[in-house]
Amino acid sequence: MESLHSEELNDRPLVVFSGGANRPLAEEIVRCLGVPLGRATIGSFPDTETQVILKENVRGADVFVVQSTCQPVNESTMELLIIIDALRRASAARITGVIPYMGYSRQDRKATGREPISAKLVANLLMAAGMDRAIAVDLHNAAIQGFYDEPLDHLTAVPALSEALTEASLPDPVLVSPDVGRAKMVEQFQKGWNVPMVLMHKRRTGQSVEVAEIVGDVKGKTAVIVDDIIAGGSILTHVDALVKAGARPEVVLAITHPVLVGNALSRIEEHPALKTLITTDTISIPNTSESSKIKVVTLAPMLAEVIWRIHTNQSVSEVYKRQFESFPV
């Protein structure tokens, strides 16, 4: 991708900083933009408190902070809050949190009595720290946008993942929604990759997941399960259910955020019916070159274009016009 930083269209300088959670993604974003990565020292005191020191002037600047609030979630979140506070106190004109993966997004409602709504709490903290707007990718629940009183540009990895699936040339593919909540996301895939859709109904008991029903025909087809997050690997239960229902034993996962906790990586590698996990770099996965099943698609060009459009006061939804008639950004 050619550098986007060909002409300064905003009086305020553009500065991009990175937290420690996903520096490789930030470095690729600034490479696409054609600007240097903002200089800062991010470390910790002996008692583990986070320390941030900005190494350059940001007074009057349009600042973007790239930080997925992934594992360790609390540390990554606190680091983002402290970076934002440092920028505010250094008189940045506008502070945008580029948060490709938002931790706590699955705690978006009270599922039982006496529970917090932690996604709303995190939104309050970020705004109180001084964040003026946010950028996120494939939120677990799009309604989380309403938790932010400041603008939130909700992006999607669907075009990038759809392109990777098309290039894979899968035999007789069928798109699979692992539950009712992902059906809308699968419909977006259908717009860019015209294949039939199947819906699964799951039942969760504590930490275990059971597939209760598969609505649609998967016999002899290559099943492509679409989801926003893969965490502990419970989705492999869906893989087994699809193969049992007659799908080819070469199931593909197309998932935006590779949270991958515990032994999820080894479970993926060892599962005989899982062919490939196609995911993105919203969260950095170490040693993916050693994996035979994981393909990572970068979102850096898309994020760089969105940053540039926000900085130059252009439409963000235009980014998706090549793939969809409309996407609500």
C-alpha positions as CSV (number, residue, x, y, z in Angstrom):
1,M,0.0,0.0,0.0
2,E,1.3,3.4,-0.9
3,S,1.8,6.0,1.8
4,L,-1.3,7.9,2.6
5,H,0.6,10.9,4.0
6,S,1.1,12.6,0.6
7,E,-0.4,16.0,1.5
8,E,-1.2,17.7,4.8
9,L,-4.9,18.6,4.7
10,N,-5.3,19.4,8.4
11,D,-3.6,22.3,10.3
12,R,-3.0,20.0,13.3
13,P,-0.1,17.6,13.0
14,L,-1.0,13.8,12.9
15,V,0.8,11.8,15.6
16,V,0.3,8.0,16.2
17,F,1.4,6.4,19.4
18,S,1.4,2.7,20.3
19,G,0.7,1.0,23.6
20,G,2.5,-2.2,24.4
21,A,-0.3,-4.6,23.6
22,N,0.2,-4.8,19.8
23,R,3.1,-2.7,18.7
24,P,3.6,-4.7,15.4
25,L,0.2,-3.5,14.2
26,A,0.9,0.1,15.1
27,E,4.2,-0.1,13.3
28,E,2.5,-1.4,10.1
29,I,-0.2,1.3,10.4
30,V,2.3,4.2,10.5
31,R,4.2,2.5,7.6
32,C,1.0,2.7,5.6
33,L,0.5,6.3,6.7
34,G,4.0,7.4,6.0
35,V,4.5,9.0,9.4
36,P,6.9,8.0,12.2
37,L,5.6,6.3,15.3
38,G,5.3,8.7,18.2
39,R,8.1,8.4,20.7
40,A,7.2,7.4,24.3
41,T,8.6,5.4,27.1
42,I,6.1,2.9,28.5
43,G,7.3,0.8,31.5
44,S,6.5,0.1,35.1
45,F,7.7,1.1,38.5
46,P,9.1,-1.6,40.8
47,D,5.6,-1.9,42.4
48,T,4.2,-2.7,38.9
49,E,2.5,0.7,38.5
50,T,2.4,1.8,34.9
51,Q,4.7,4.7,33.9
52,V,4.3,6.7,30.6
53,I,6.6,9.5,29.5
54,L,5.9,11.2,26.1
55,K,9.2,11.9,24.3
56,E,7.8,14.5,21.8
57,N,5.6,17.6,21.7
58,V,1.9,16.9,21.1
59,R,0.5,20.4,21.8
60,G,-2.3,21.1,19.3
61,A,-1.8,17.7,17.6
62,D,-4.4,15.2,16.3
63,V,-3.2,12.1,18.2
64,F,-4.2,8.4,17.7
65,V,-3.3,5.8,20.2
66,V,-3.2,2.2,19.0
67,Q,-3.9,-0.2,21.8
68,S,-5.9,-3.4,21.8
69,T,-7.1,-4.1,25.4
70,C,-6.2,-7.8,25.2
71,Q,-4.3,-10.1,27.5
72,P,-3.3,-9.0,30.1
73,V,-6.6,-7.1,29.8
74,N,-6.4,-5.0,33.0
75,E,-2.8,-4.0,32.3
76,S,-3.5,-3.1,28.7
77,T,-6.6,-1.1,29.7
78,M,-4.8,0.8,32.4
79,E,-1.9,1.5,30.1
80,L,-4.3,3.0,27.5
81,L,-5.9,5.1,30.2
82,I,-2.6,6.5,31.4
83,I,-1.4,7.3,27.8
84,I,-4.6,9.2,27.2
85,D,-4.2,11.1,30.4
86,A,-0.6,12.0,29.5
87,L,-1.7,13.2,26.1
88,R,-4.5,15.3,27.6
89,R,-2.1,16.9,30.1
90,A,0.4,17.6,27.3
91,S,-2.4,19.6,25.5
92,A,-3.1,17.3,22.5
93,A,-6.0,18.9,20.5
94,R,-7.8,15.6,19.9
95,I,-7.2,12.1,21.3
96,T,-8.6,9.1,19.4
97,G,-8.3,5.6,20.9
98,V,-7.6,3.1,18.1
99,I,-8.8,0.0,20.0
100,P,-9.1,-2.9,17.4
101,Y,-10.0,-5.4,20.1
102,M,-12.0,-4.0,23.0
103,G,-11.6,-6.1,26.2
104,Y,-14.7,-6.5,28.4
105,S,-16.9,-6.2,25.4
106,R,-18.6,-9.5,26.2
107,Q,-19.7,-8.0,29.6
108,D,-22.2,-5.8,27.8
109,R,-25.3,-6.6,29.8
110,K,-26.5,-8.2,33.0
111,A,-26.9,-11.9,32.3
112,T,-27.9,-12.7,35.9
113,G,-28.7,-10.6,38.9
114,R,-26.1,-8.6,40.7
115,E,-23.6,-8.4,37.8
116,P,-21.8,-5.3,36.5
117,I,-21.9,-4.0,33.0
118,S,-18.2,-3.8,32.6
119,A,-18.2,-2.7,29.0
120,K,-20.0,0.5,30.0
121,L,-17.6,1.0,32.9
122,V,-14.6,0.8,30.6
123,A,-16.3,3.3,28.2
124,N,-16.8,5.7,31.1
125,L,-13.2,5.4,32.2
126,L,-11.8,6.1,28.7
127,M,-14.0,9.2,28.3
128,A,-13.1,10.4,31.8
129,A,-9.4,10.0,31.0
130,G,-9.8,12.4,28.0
131,M,-10.5,10.2,24.9
132,D,-12.3,12.3,22.3
133,R,-13.3,9.5,20.0
134,A,-12.7,5.8,19.4
135,I,-12.1,3.3,16.6
136,A,-13.0,-0.4,17.2
137,V,-13.3,-3.5,15.0
138,D,-16.2,-6.0,15.2
139,L,-17.5,-5.3,18.6
140,H,-19.0,-8.3,20.3
141,N,-22.3,-6.3,20.4
142,A,-22.7,-3.3,18.1
143,A,-24.9,-1.7,20.8
144,I,-21.7,-1.0,22.8
145,Q,-21.4,2.0,20.5
146,G,-24.1,3.6,22.6
147,F,-22.0,3.3,25.7
148,Y,-19.8,6.1,24.4
149,D,-20.9,9.7,24.5
150,E,-18.1,10.6,22.1
151,P,-18.0,9.3,18.5
152,L,-17.1,5.6,18.0
153,D,-16.2,4.4,14.5
154,H,-17.2,0.7,14.4
155,L,-15.2,-1.0,11.7
156,T,-15.4,-4.6,10.4
157,A,-12.8,-7.1,9.3
158,V,-15.4,-8.8,7.0
159,P,-13.9,-7.5,3.7
160,A,-10.4,-8.7,4.6
161,L,-11.5,-12.1,5.9
162,S,-13.9,-12.5,2.9
163,E,-11.0,-11.8,0.5
164,A,-8.8,-14.4,2.2
165,L,-11.6,-17.0,2.0
166,T,-12.1,-16.3,-1.7
167,E,-8.4,-16.7,-2.3
168,A,-8.5,-20.1,-0.5
169,S,-10.7,-21.5,-3.2
170,L,-12.6,-23.8,-0.9
171,P,-14.7,-26.6,-2.4
172,D,-18.5,-26.2,-2.1
173,P,-18.3,-23.7,0.8
174,V,-21.2,-22.9,3.2
175,L,-21.1,-20.0,5.7
176,V,-22.0,-21.0,9.3
177,S,-23.2,-18.8,12.1
178,P,-22.3,-20.5,15.4
179,D,-25.3,-18.8,17.1
180,V,-28.2,-16.4,16.4
181,G,-26.1,-13.5,17.5
182,R,-23.5,-13.9,14.7
183,A,-26.2,-14.2,11.9
184,K,-25.9,-10.5,11.0
185,M,-22.1,-10.8,10.6
186,V,-22.5,-13.8,8.4
187,E,-25.0,-11.9,6.2
188,Q,-22.2,-9.3,5.7
189,F,-19.9,-12.1,4.4
190,Q,-22.6,-13.2,2.0
191,K,-22.6,-9.8,0.4
192,G,-18.9,-10.1,-0.5
193,W,-18.8,-13.9,-0.9
194,N,-22.0,-15.3,-2.4
195,V,-22.4,-18.7,-0.7
196,P,-25.3,-20.2,1.3
197,M,-25.7,-19.8,5.0
198,V,-26.3,-22.3,7.9
199,L,-27.4,-21.4,11.4
200,M,-26.4,-23.3,14.6
201,H,-28.2,-23.1,17.9
202,K,-26.0,-23.7,21.0
203,R,-26.8,-24.2,24.6
204,R,-24.3,-23.0,27.2
205,T,-24.0,-24.7,30.6
206,G,-21.5,-22.9,32.8
207,Q,-18.2,-23.0,30.8
208,S,-19.3,-25.8,28.5
209,V,-21.1,-25.4,25.1
210,E,-23.4,-27.9,23.5
211,V,-24.8,-27.6,19.9
212,A,-28.5,-28.3,20.1
213,E,-29.4,-27.9,16.4
214,I,-28.1,-27.1,12.9
215,V,-30.5,-25.3,10.6
216,G,-29.5,-25.8,6.9
217,D,-27.6,-28.4,4.8
218,V,-23.9,-29.0,5.4
219,K,-23.6,-32.5,3.9
220,G,-20.5,-32.8,1.7
221,K,-19.8,-29.0,2.0
222,T,-16.8,-27.1,3.4
223,A,-18.1,-25.4,6.5
224,V,-16.8,-21.9,7.2
225,I,-17.7,-20.8,10.8
226,V,-17.8,-17.0,11.2
227,D,-17.4,-15.4,14.6
228,D,-15.9,-12.3,16.2
229,I,-13.9,-13.9,19.0
230,I,-12.1,-17.2,19.5
231,A,-11.0,-17.6,23.1
232,G,-10.8,-20.9,24.9
233,G,-11.6,-23.0,21.8
234,S,-15.2,-24.0,22.7
235,I,-16.0,-23.3,19.1
236,L,-14.3,-26.6,18.3
237,T,-17.5,-28.2,19.6
238,H,-19.2,-26.7,16.6
239,V,-16.6,-28.1,14.3
240,D,-17.3,-31.6,15.7
241,A,-21.1,-31.1,15.3
242,L,-20.8,-30.0,11.7
243,V,-18.6,-33.0,10.8
244,K,-21.1,-35.3,12.5
245,A,-23.9,-33.7,10.4
246,G,-22.0,-34.6,7.2
247,A,-19.7,-31.6,6.5
248,R,-16.3,-32.3,5.1
249,P,-13.7,-32.9,7.8
250,E,-11.9,-29.7,6.7
251,V,-13.7,-27.0,8.6
252,V,-12.5,-23.4,8.3
253,L,-12.8,-20.7,11.0
254,A,-13.0,-17.1,10.0
255,I,-12.7,-15.1,13.2
256,T,-11.7,-11.4,13.8
257,H,-10.1,-11.5,17.2
258,P,-7.7,-14.3,18.2
259,V,-8.0,-14.0,22.0
260,L,-6.8,-17.7,22.4
261,V,-6.5,-18.3,26.1
262,G,-5.1,-21.3,27.8
263,N,-4.3,-24.3,25.5
264,A,-6.5,-23.0,22.7
265,L,-3.6,-22.8,20.2
266,S,-2.6,-26.4,20.8
267,R,-6.2,-27.5,20.6
268,I,-6.5,-25.8,17.2
269,E,-3.3,-27.4,15.9
270,E,-4.3,-30.9,17.1
271,H,-7.9,-30.9,16.0
272,P,-8.2,-33.4,13.0
273,A,-11.3,-31.8,11.4
274,L,-10.1,-28.2,11.6
275,K,-8.3,-27.2,8.4
276,T,-7.5,-23.5,8.9
277,L,-8.1,-20.6,11.3
278,I,-8.2,-17.4,9.3
279,T,-8.0,-14.4,11.7
280,T,-6.6,-10.9,11.9
281,D,-3.9,-9.0,13.7
282,T,-6.2,-7.1,16.1
283,I,-4.3,-9.2,18.7
284,S,-0.8,-10.3,18.1
285,I,-0.2,-14.0,18.0
286,P,3.4,-15.0,18.7
287,N,5.1,-17.6,16.5
288,T,2.3,-17.9,13.9
289,S,5.0,-18.8,11.3
290,E,5.4,-22.1,13.2
291,S,1.7,-22.9,12.8
292,S,0.3,-25.0,10.0
293,K,-3.3,-24.0,10.5
294,I,-3.3,-20.2,11.4
295,K,-3.4,-17.6,8.6
296,V,-3.3,-14.0,9.8
297,V,-4.7,-11.2,7.7
298,T,-3.5,-7.7,8.5
299,L,-6.0,-4.8,9.1
300,A,-3.3,-2.2,9.1
301,P,-4.1,-0.7,5.6
302,M,-7.8,-0.4,6.6
303,L,-7.0,1.2,10.0
304,A,-4.5,3.5,8.4
305,E,-7.0,4.7,5.8
306,V,-9.6,5.3,8.5
307,I,-7.1,7.3,10.7
308,W,-6.3,9.4,7.6
309,R,-9.9,10.0,6.8
310,I,-10.7,11.1,10.4
311,H,-7.7,13.3,10.4
312,T,-8.7,15.0,7.2
313,N,-12.4,15.1,8.0
314,Q,-13.4,12.7,5.2
315,S,-16.1,10.0,5.3
316,V,-15.2,6.8,7.0
317,S,-18.0,4.7,5.5
318,E,-16.5,5.3,2.0
319,V,-13.9,2.7,3.0
320,Y,-16.5,0.0,2.6
321,K,-18.2,1.2,-0.6
322,R,-16.0,-1.1,-2.7
323,Q,-17.5,-4.1,-0.8
324,F,-21.0,-3.2,0.3
325,E,-23.7,-0.8,-0.7
326,S,-23.7,0.5,2.9
327,F,-22.0,-0.2,6.2
328,P,-23.0,1.8,9.3
329,V,-19.8,3.5,10.3
